[in-house]
Amino acid sequence: MAIMMGEGGGKVGSGLMSSALRQSCLEVRSLLGYPKESDLMLYAFVDQENPASARVIEASGFVRKGSMKYDSDSPEESSFYLLSWRKLHSKIKGALLKLYEEKKGVIREAQMTDSHCGPAVLKAMLGFFGHDVSQEMIVKTAGVEDRVEEHGMKPSQMAMAAEILAPELKFWFKQGANSRDIRRIIKKYKFPVAVDWQGLFYDTVAEEKKFSRYDDHGHYSIIIDIERNKDEITLDDPYSEFFGKPRIFSYRWFTTRWWDVERIDDEKNDPENIFHTRKMLFLLAPADLEWPQDLGLRPAGDLEKIERGEEENLSGGMI
């Protein structure tokens, strides 16, 4: 695909132009069925007398390779650029990290219903890497249209949807995680960390005890900060009443609710049909990223062991 930017391009609103161009490149790849990035070459020609357009192109992830004519009839040579997919992802990540580090959160849309916390969180995590997908698309991709309203999404279903919608990313998780794991991922690697926990859908625990009719408050949220020396954890919550407002809790209190119960088979109601997640976190990262072994992150395929109850009693050690 070729892009030609001539006189006047990028002179007004270059930040918006760059953002739109980055999203357009991602959309082209999507429309082509997500080929390998190394197999998809996008290039651009920019009028050498138009530095504003050059800034737009470079801010979009393109790298200048020299000069050449756009076609045989061109009177002059133009600057020739090739898209660097790595640079494009870095630009997207950098813009989103600014919001993330300012604790404004990465969740840009509240969950559609009380049961759509999973799709809302996954939408935000995919958006962090530049993928604009809807909650409806996530539900459809995971094949859980008949399940989500009553039971939400299981971690394995979220993993399946993520790796179909963004095959260049990989879903990682850890059962029995702790504060050190969270801190390393969000502060060193700069990736959002999602958690499966017993959400608080009231302003206070006292209100929950007074008004809630349920014992199971299973919920997904994204951690945007942790300060263990202050006993604080900050969550980005997709629930409609708290959406857009960072929620700060005692970390020690949070660990008492950092668990969930899921069904193995949605049609069965017996006690043997459930599995537990305890101190589970999960995230998306580029598929070629190698994690240090001591971090203990595991690929999505291992979720089946938890869903079969093989790791039901894992407690997680230090908090």
N, C-alpha and C positions, 0 to 999 in steps of 0.2 A: 504494500500500500504506500502511496506517495502523498505527501502533504506539501502544498506550495503556499508560502506566505509572502505576499508582495508588499507594496507600499501601503502604509497605514495599519497593517496588522499588528495587534498587540499594543497600540499606543494608549488605549484606554482600558482600564480594568484588567491589566495583564495577569493579576492573581487569579481572577475568575477564568480568564482564557486558559491559563496553564492547568487549572483544576479540570476544566472541561475537556482539554486535550488529553490529559492523563486518563480520565474516565472513558474517553472515546477509544483510546488504545486498548484498554481492558475490554471494552464492549466488542471491538473487532475480534479479539481473541475468543470471546465467548461465542460470538456468532459463527465462528469457524470450528466450533466444537472443542475448544481448549487444546489446540496443538501444543507441542513442546515449545517453550519460548525460544529455544535455539533454532527452531525450524520456521519461525515467523519473523520476517524481516520488515520492519516499518522504517521508511526513510523520508526525509524532508528536504526541501529546497527553500532557502531564505534569501531574499534580496540583500546583497551585501551593503546596501545603503540604508538598511532598516534595522538598526540595533534593537529597537523595541521588540520586533518579531523574533530576533535571535534570543532575547532574554526569555520570551515565552517558550520557545522551543527547548532551550536549555533547562528551564525550570520544569519542563514536562518529562525530562529524562533522556532527551536526545543529546548525542555527543557529536561535535563537528569533526568531520573526517577529511575536509579539504574543499576544493571548489570545482565545479563543473557546470556545463550547460544543462538546463532542465530538459530541453529537447533540441533537435538540430536547427530549429528556427529561432531559438533564443538569441537575442542580440548580444547578451553578456553572460558571463558565468555567475552562478549563484553559490552561496555557501551550501555544502552538502552535509547532511546530518543522518546518523543512524540511531535508532532507538536502543538504549541500553535498558533491558528489562530490570536489571538489578538496580540501576539508578532510579528508574521509575518507581519501583517499590520502596526504595529508600526515601524518595521525595514524599510519597503518600504517607509512609510511616512517620516521617518527620513532622508533617503537618498535624497528623492525628496525635502524635506524642505530646505536642504542645498543649492540646486540650487535656490529654490524659494526665500530664504532670501538673497542670494547674488544678487538678482534682475536679474538673467539670464533667468528668466521666467520658465513657465511650459509647454509652447507650443513648442513641439519638431518637429513639421512638419507644413509647410505652408499650407494654404487652397488650395485645388485642383483647384478650379476655383474661379472666382469673386463671385460666389454665395454660396460657401462652407464654409463661416466663421463659421456658426453654427456647422456643423460636425467637423471642425477643433478644435473649442473651447471645444466641448463635448469630443472629443478624448483626449485632454490634461487633462481635469478634471477627466476622467476615468483613464487615465494613472497615475495621481497623487496617485490613490489608487491601482495601480498595474495591471490594466486591459489594455491589449494591443489589441485594436480593431482598425480597419481601418475606414477612413471616409466613404468608400463605405458600410461597414457593418452597420454603424450608419444610413445612408440614407435608406438602405434596411430594417432595423429593424423598423424604423419609418414609412415605407411605403410611402415615399415621392419622389420616383424616378422620377415621372412625374411633381413634383412641384419644386424641389430644384433649377433647373437651372434658372427658371424665378422668383421665389418668395423666395427662401431660405427656412429656417426652422422656424416655429413658436416656441415659448418657450414651449408650450404644447407638441409639437412633439419631442422636445429635451428631455423633461421629460419622455415621454413614452419610448423612446429608451434607456435612461439611466437606468430606473428601470427594463427593460427587460434584458439588458446586464449585469447589476450589481445589482441583487435583494437585496443584503445586504446593498445597499446604498439607500438614499432617496433624492429626488430632492426638494429643498426648494427655495422660492423666496420671494421678497418683492417689492411691488409697492409703490412709494413715499419714497424711501430710502434716506439716507443722509450720510454725511462724518463720523459721529459717528458710524453708522451701519457698514460701510466698515472697519473702523479702528478696531472695536471690533472683527469682524470675522477674518481678516487677521493677526492681531497682538496678540489677545488672543487665538483664537481657531486654528489659523494657517491653515486655509483652503483657497484655491483660490476662488476668487469672480469674477464671470462673469457679464458683463453689456451689455445691449441692448441700443445702442446709434447711433447717426449720425456720422459715421466714417469720418475721414479726410484722403483721399486717395492721397493727395498731401503733399509736404513738408510744405507748408504754406497755410493759409486761402486765402491770396491774389491770389495764383495760382489756388486754387479751384474756386474762383469767376471768374477768367479769363477763365479757360479751361473746367470746369464741365458743362455738359449739363443737369444735373439732379437736382431735388429739394430734392429727397429722397435718403439719404445716409445710410440707415439702415445697422447696422453692429454689430457683437459681438466681444468682446475682454475680456481679463482677467486683473483685477487690481492686480498689484504686490506690490504696495506701495502707501501710501497717507500721506502727511505732510501738514495738513491744515494750520498750523502756517506759512508755507512757500508758501501757495497757490499752492501746487504741487500734481499732481497725476501721477503715472507711470503705463502705460498700456503695457501688453504683447499682441501684435497684430499679428493675423495669416495672414494678407494680405501679399502677396508675396514680395512686395517692402520693407516692414518694418519688416518682420519676423526675429526674432533673435536679434532685437535691441530694448531695452526698450524705449518707447516713453513717454516723460515727457511733460505734459501740465499744464497750469493754471487750478486749480480745479474749480474756478469760471467760466472760459470759458467752461470747460467740462460740467458743469451743464446746460448750455444753449443748449447743444446738447444731453443731456441725455434723449432721447425720441425716439420713433419709431412708425411707422404706419404699421399695418398688415391687411390682408384680412381675413374676416370670411369665405367666400366662394370664392375659386380661380376663379370660372367661372363668377362671377358678378363684374361689374365695377362701380356700383352706389355708391354714398357717404355713404349710410347707411350700406354698406358692409365692413366698416373698423372699427378697434378698435385701441386705442392708448395705448402704454406703456409709462409711465412717471417715470423716475428715478427708473427703474426696475433693480434689481440685482438678481442673482440666484447662487446656489451652490449645490454641492453634499456633503453629510455627512453620517456617519454610521446611519443606520435606527433606532438604539436604543438610539441615542443621544437626550437628552432633552434640548431644547433651553430655555433660560429665556423668560418669556412672554413679557417683555418690549422691546425685540429685534424685535418682530413683524414678524418673519419669518413664512411663510405659506406653507402648502403642495401643491404639484402639482395640486391636484384636484380643488383647488380654482382658477386656471388659467382660468377655463371656465367662471367665473364671469367677468373677464376682457375681454375675447374674445367676450362675449355677450354685452360688453359696459356698464356693470352695475357700473364700477368704473372709467369711462372715465375721470372724472374731478378731480381725486385725484392729488393734487399738491405736497404733500410730506413735507410741513412745512419747518423746518430749513434746510439749505444746508450743 
